[in-house]
């Protein structure tokens, strides 16, 4: 279940709630009891990793993805042409 962030428009209190995706949004502030709670938009708290997932903006640095890393031959004997692989 995802964690949703809420902020009260009356008192400014911020609140997190663990809810099902199908659940109705909360409206009553737990701090001031006013019906002014609004759901905030925030970043996801998980990353999709491993084979079969598309690259995302979360990946940083100059690391190569699996497809890019396997496309380039390694040095060793392949570089000299004596390995028997078709290049």
Buried (B, 14 or more C-beta within 10 A) or exposed (E): EEEBEBBBEEEEBEBEBEBEEEEEEBEEBEEEEBEBBEBEEEEEEEEEEEEEEEEEEEEEEEEEEEEEEEEEEEEEEEEEEEEEEEE
